[in-house]
Amino acid sequence: MNTEELLKAILDEMRSPHRSPVTLGFGHPPKPRYIYANRQYSDCLWYFWNGAKSEHEPIAHQALTGLIEKLEIETKEFRGKPDPKVNLSIRADRPYIIQAGFDTLFAKGLLYTLSRLPAEAFRQPVTIAVEPGETEQVLFCRIYNPSTGKSVYAPYPDEVDWVAVSQRAIDKIQTAQATG
């Protein structure tokens, strides 16, 4: 490889959207921080959980912008029963994982919209927002293009194969990661 090719390769790597900037000095550990989306608390729509204090830490903002890196469906146990969770990994100012119950309106809106986006959309930042519904239990997910401010609206029909929808979204994100 000649010098010009080497410099071009270095420049390409520095411009790569998958490259994480390294910040010197004090900061957070590079492990993801979980964000929970629900209306359990009156002071926020999503929050971090502080296990050491057994309390929630409200997130004041209603939107998170970053690069989607991975989507997983994980089954945890809650009160002796399986409880499926949606885990969406996003790289922003640090790594985050948005976690929501698989059967919630938030998760369904998230999954269905992600499944409808083209794989190319996952190579650019997206904005995930929480929006309260009219009742205290309802929480919606909205996805926006942060460059245009336009919402991606993907209403879903009454009958949906949520396993297939989830797999379609997972496949598109994996395709974007593999070809990006």
HULINQUI-V7624 format. One record per pair of residues at least 6 apart in sequence whose C-alpha atoms are under 6 Angstrom apart, sorted by the first residue. I is the first residue (numbers start at 0). J is the second residue. Records with the same first field share a line. If there is no record, write none. Layout:
BEGIN
I: J, J
END
This chain:
BEGIN
31: 94, 95
32: 95
33: 95, 96, 97
34: 46, 47, 96, 97
35: 45, 46, 97, 98
36: 45, 99
37: 44
38: 44
43: 57
45: 58
46: 56, 57, 58
47: 55, 56
48: 55
49: 55
61: 128, 129
62: 127, 128
63: 126, 127
64: 125, 126
65: 89, 90, 91, 124, 125
66: 89, 90, 124
67: 88, 89
68: 88, 89
69: 87, 88
70: 86, 87, 169
71: 86
72: 84, 85
73: 83, 84
74: 82, 83, 84
75: 81, 82
76: 82
83: 101
84: 99, 100, 101
85: 98, 99, 101
86: 96, 97, 98
87: 96, 97
88: 95, 96
89: 95
99: 106
104: 139
105: 138, 139, 140
108: 140
109: 140
110: 165
112: 153
113: 168
114: 167, 168
118: 171, 175
121: 175
125: 144, 145
126: 142, 143, 145
127: 141, 142
128: 140, 141
129: 139, 140
130: 138, 139
131: 138
132: 138
142: 150, 151
143: 149, 150, 151
END
